[in-house]
Structure formats: structure tokens, C-alpha cells
Amino acid sequence: MRFVTETSDGYDIDFEGHRQYIDSVKERLPPGLQEFLLNSWYFDPTDHRCPHDSWLEDLALSEPSSGLRSEIRTLSLTVRLLGAYHDGHIELSYVNLRNYTLNGSGLRTLTDAAHGDWISDEVLLLEDGSVEHEIGFDSGTSWRIVSEDIIYRWLPFEAAKNESPVAKAT
């Protein structure tokens, strides 16, 4: 990762450097990324929508198909995180997945959170227009995901309560 340096007591994350890089390529970013990555809250660990210190809850890899014989295949990946302040979920959906590496070599024991905290992530624009998302967890686990775009959703728990069948019935 360009903007993360491992130190003897953890990590040094250059949020401002990454933000400057994103600003330099913003016109070429796909629309989904532009919707969230150009906002300062994404790089602000005190903002509840920022993924820093979030915990993995679900990772779903699927291969949807279409065509008469289901011969047209694509890949999609969706990550669901419990926000760092435990007041909502973050969902990241990778559109037209092109490549991924999920290195779980740092996984912890069953008595602790296996991945631990989402410590850092970097989004880089590749020459072909796709985006690379590198993610590091405090366990040492690292992911590299390349896709056409990334869609971000913040789902605060209060909003989820308002969408429940009980709330609709009243």
C-alpha cells in the first residue's frame, strides 16, 4: 500500500496523502466511487460512515449468469461491515469484479475476531480504468480487489428499524 506504513507500534496511515491522490484522479473515477470517495468523511475515522476500525460481518462472492444457457457469467463481491461505532453497517459492492486476492494468513483464533479491525484501505485507479481496492486488517490479513466500480452504502441501525415490518404496520 502506498499510503500505509507499518511501524513498531502499529500503522501510520497517510489519510491526507490518499485524499490528495484521489483528488488528482477524481474526473476519471467511476460514478459509484465518486459518490463516496470524494467526501471527506470517508477518510475521517471519527465519522461513523468511515470504514476504519470496522469489523467484517459478511463477504459474499457470486457468479450471476444470463443468456439462454446461462452462459454469460460475471462476478460480484459484496462486503458487509459492522461500523466502528456499532451503530450501522457499511456495504461495499464491487461491480464487474475482475480480480481478487483474499489473503487470510493473519487470521486469529476462534476466541478473538478473526480479521480484527479494518485498519486501512486504498483505492487506486488503474490504467485500464478499473479500480484496485487494497484493504488491510489489524490481524495482518490483506485483500486486493479489482473491479469496474465500487458502490458504497451506509445503513444506520435506526434506518433499519424504520424499514422493519413492525414499523411499516403502524
N, C-alpha and C positions, 0 to 999 in steps of 0.2 A: 504494500500500500504506500502510496506517495505521501499521504498526509498523516500517517500514524507511525510513531517511533516507539519501540518497546524500550522501557527504561528498567533500572534495577528495582524500582518500586511500583511498576505498573506500565502505563502507557502515556505518552504525550500525544495528544490529538490536536492537530492544527485545523480547528474548525474554520478560522478566518481564511487560511490558505485554500481550503477546499471551496469555500464560498466564493473566493476570488476566481478560482478556476471555473466554477460553474457559471459565474457571470461572464467570463470570457467566451464561453461556447453557447450561451443561452439561446441565441437565434437558431441554432442548429439542433437543439434538443427536441425530441418528440413531444407531442402535446400533453401526454399524461405526466411526464416528468416536469414539464413546465408548470403544471398546476400546483405542484407541491415543492419542488426542489428550489424554486426561485423565491420562496418565502423564508424569511429569517428564522421563523420558529423551528424549521426542520433541523437547524444546526444549533439550537439553543436547548441544552439539557434541562433547563428549568421550565421549559414549555412542555405540557403534558402530551402533546402530539409528537414530540421528538422521539425517535426510536432508541436513543441512547439509554442504556440500563433496562430496556425492556426484556421480557422473557419469552422464549419460544413456547407457543401452545400447540400449534399445528403447522404442518408442512404438507401440502397436497400436490403431487405431481400427477398430471393426467395427460392422456393422449386422445383428445377428441377427434372424431372422424366424420367425414361427409362423403358424398358421392354414392352412386348406385350400389357399389360393393363395399362401401366404407373405406375406399382405397386412398382417399385424400386425408392425410394424417398431419396433425400439428401437435405441438407440445405446449402445455401451460403449467405454470407453477404458482401456487398461492401460499403465502406465509402469513400466519396469524400470530400476533404477539400480544401479550398482556403488557399494557403500557407501564412505564416505570413507576407511576404513581398509583397503579392498580385501580384506575377509575375509568378504564376503557380499553378497547382493543385497537390495534393497528393492523390493517390488512394491506399487504403488498401483492399485487397480481402482476406477473411477468407475462407480457403479451408476445406471442410467437417466439417462444424460447428457442434459442439457437445452440446454447452450450451451457453446461453447468458442471460444477465440481463441488461436492459437499464433503469436506474433509472433517470427519468426526474424531480425529485422533486424540483430541484433548478432552473427550467426554469424561465425566466424573462418575463416581459410584452412585448406586441407587439411592443412597441416603441424602444426596445433595442434588441440586438442579443440574442435570446432565450437561447442558450447554452453558449455563450461567447467564450473566448479563450480556446483552448486545452492547459491546463496547464501542465499536467503530464501524462505519461504513463509508465507502467512497463510490461515487458514480463517475464513470469516465465515458466520454463519447469516443467511439472507435471510428476509424477512417471510413468504414462502410456505412456509417450512420446508425449502427446498432449501439447499445449501451451496455457497459460492463458494470456490474454492481458487486463490489467486494465487501464482505461482511466479516467481522471478527468478534468472537465471544471471549469473555474473560477466562474460559476454560482452555483457550488455545485453539478451539475449533474455528475453522475458517471456511467460508463459502465464496465461490466465484460464479456469478450468474450472468449470462449474456442473453439479451433479448432485444426485441424491436422497440419496446416501450415498457414502462412500469406505471401501474395505476395504484395510487395510494388512497386508502380510506381510513378515516378516524371514526371510531364507533364508541362514543362515550356511553357509559353504563346507563345514565339517565335516559338517553335517547332509546336505548334498547328496551328499557322498561315501558316507555311510551308506545312501543310497537308491539307489545305483548298482546295476546288475545284478550286478556282480562281488561287491559286499558282500552281496547277497541270496543268492548261490550258496554262500557259505562258511558 
